[in-house]
């Protein structure tokens, strides 16, 4: 049992060197984390709602059934490796979350074009994403954390699709990738809240 405890603790041991450790009891920082955990949870719920619409509207519900089509599309997962590396640093994780939110904010235009009847939900999601990014930026400034800028993986304009079906599958994968991104971001915020 002791060995298991040490093994589970070891990956996060590097956090003790992270500049936020001394802020773990800071009330403002804890309030920031709790509010943005809730915010991230709401965004995840909105993305899940859009995923259900794509499933119901286009019968695109299972990722494994679409893997062959995915090979023809230029849709990549936005990385968040800075949020689960052994050498975790809060400022690089926060910067990478902000960079990813920027990429997905742009990608949502594809979803809006695909689901024009749900434009209001997409717009709400875009606003929430912009607010979350702004909250993280403000907190980084309040804590005097260095802002690390990660180049977005895809500097190109929105993906183009050769067929309407590819557009539908592209929308499916954008939402699936965004959901995975949000889950990682949520786990990182929750981990910081538990320090």
C-alpha positions in Angstrom: 0.0 0.0 0.0 2.9 2.3 0.8 4.5 1.7 -2.6 1.2 2.4 -4.3 0.9 5.6 -2.4 4.4 6.7 -3.4 3.8 5.7 -7.1 0.6 7.7 -7.3 2.2 10.7 -5.6 5.4 10.6 -7.7 4.0 12.1 -11.0 2.8 15.2 -9.1 5.9 15.5 -7.0 7.2 18.1 -9.4 4.4 20.4 -8.4 6.2 21.2 -5.2 8.6 23.2 -7.4 5.8 25.0 -9.2 5.3 28.6 -8.2 1.7 28.0 -7.3 2.3 25.7 -4.5 2.6 28.5 -2.0 -0.7 29.9 -3.3 -2.6 26.7 -2.8 -4.2 28.1 0.4 -4.7 31.5 -1.2 -8.4 32.3 -1.0 -8.6 34.3 -4.2 -6.7 31.6 -6.1 -9.0 28.9 -4.7 -12.0 31.0 -5.6 -10.7 31.4 -9.2 -10.2 27.6 -9.4 -13.7 26.8 -8.1 -15.4 29.3 -10.4 -13.5 28.1 -13.5 -14.1 24.4 -12.6 -17.8 25.2 -12.8 -17.3 27.2 -16.0 -15.4 24.4 -17.6 -18.1 22.0 -16.5 -20.7 24.2 -18.2 -18.7 24.4 -21.4 -18.3 20.6 -21.4 -22.1 20.3 -21.1 -22.7 22.6 -24.0 -20.2 20.7 -26.2 -22.0 17.5 -25.2 -25.3 19.0 -26.2 -23.9 19.9 -29.6 -22.5 16.3 -29.9 -26.0 15.0 -29.2 -27.4 17.2 -32.0 -24.7 15.9 -34.4 -25.6 12.4 -33.4 -29.4 12.9 -33.7 -29.2 15.0 -36.9 -26.6 13.1 -38.9 -26.4 9.7 -37.1 -22.8 10.3 -36.4 -22.4 9.0 -32.9 -19.5 6.6 -32.6 -15.9 7.7 -33.2 -14.6 4.2 -34.1 -17.1 4.0 -37.0 -15.6 7.1 -38.5 -11.9 6.5 -38.2 -11.5 5.7 -41.9 -13.2 9.0 -43.0 -11.1 10.9 -40.4 -7.9 10.0 -42.3 -9.2 12.1 -45.2 -9.8 15.1 -42.9 -7.3 17.7 -41.6 -8.6 17.7 -38.0 -6.0 17.4 -35.3 -6.2 17.2 -31.5 -5.0 20.4 -29.8 -2.3 19.3 -27.4 -2.4 19.9 -23.7 0.6 17.9 -22.7 1.8 20.7 -20.4 -1.1 20.0 -18.1 -0.2 16.4 -17.4 3.6 16.3 -17.7 5.7 15.1 -14.8 7.3 18.5 -14.7 3.9 20.3 -14.5 4.1 24.1 -14.3 0.9 26.0 -13.8 1.8 28.9 -16.0 2.6 26.7 -19.0 -0.5 24.7 -18.5 -2.7 27.8 -18.3 -1.0 29.2 -21.4 -1.6 26.0 -23.3 -5.3 25.9 -22.2 -5.7 29.5 -23.5 -4.0 28.6 -26.8 -6.3 25.6 -27.2 -9.4 27.6 -26.4 -8.4 30.1 -29.2 -8.1 27.2 -31.7 -11.4 25.7 -30.8 -13.1 29.1 -30.7 -12.2 29.4 -34.4 -13.2 25.8 -35.1 -16.7 26.5 -33.8 -17.5 28.4 -37.0 -17.4 25.0 -38.7 -20.0 23.8 -36.2 -22.2 26.9 -36.7 -22.2 26.4 -40.4 -23.1 22.7 -40.0 -25.9 23.4 -37.4 -27.4 26.8 -38.3 -30.5 26.0 -36.2 -28.3 25.9 -33.1 -26.4 29.1 -33.7 -27.5 30.5 -30.4 -25.9 27.5 -28.5 -22.7 27.9 -30.5 -22.6 31.6 -29.8 -23.1 31.0 -26.1 -20.3 28.4 -26.1 -18.0 30.9 -27.9 -18.7 33.6 -25.4 -18.1 31.2 -22.5 -14.8 30.1 -24.0 -13.7 33.7 -24.5 -14.6 34.4 -20.9 -12.8 31.3 -19.6 -9.7 32.4 -21.5 -10.0 35.9 -20.2 -10.4 34.6 -16.6 -7.2 32.5 -16.9 -5.3 35.5 -18.4 -6.5 37.7 -15.6 -5.5 35.2 -12.9 -2.0 34.8 -14.5 -1.6 38.5 -14.4 -2.8 38.7 -10.8 -0.3 36.0 -9.8 2.5 37.6 -11.9 2.9 34.4 -13.8 4.8 34.5 -17.0 2.6 34.1 -20.1 3.9 31.4 -22.4 2.6 31.7 -26.0 2.2 28.4 -27.8 1.8 28.6 -31.6 -1.5 27.1 -32.6 -1.1 23.8 -34.4 -3.1 25.0 -37.3 -2.5 28.5 -38.4 -4.5 27.9 -41.5 -8.1 29.2 -42.0 -11.0 26.9 -41.1 -10.7 23.4 -42.5 -12.4 22.9 -45.9 -14.3 19.8 -46.7 -14.8 18.3 -50.1 -18.3 17.0 -49.4 -21.1 17.7 -47.0 -20.6 14.3 -45.4 -16.9 15.2 -44.7 -18.2 18.5 -43.2 -20.5 16.5 -40.9 -17.7 14.1 -39.9 -15.3 17.0 -39.5 -17.8 18.7 -37.1 -18.1 15.4 -35.2 -14.3 15.2 -34.7 -13.9 18.9 -33.8 -16.5 18.4 -31.0 -15.0 15.0 -29.9 -11.5 16.5 -29.7 -12.7 19.6 -27.9 -14.5 17.4 -25.3 -11.2 15.6 -24.7 -9.3 18.9 -24.4 -11.9 20.2 -21.9 -11.6 17.0 -19.8 -7.8 17.4 -19.5 -8.2 21.1 -18.7 -10.8 20.3 -16.1 -8.5 17.6 -14.5 -5.6 20.1 -14.3 -7.8 22.8 -12.6 -9.2 20.2 -10.2 -5.7 19.0 -9.4 -4.6 22.5 -8.6 -7.6 23.0 -6.4 -6.7 19.9 -4.4 -3.1 21.0 -3.6 
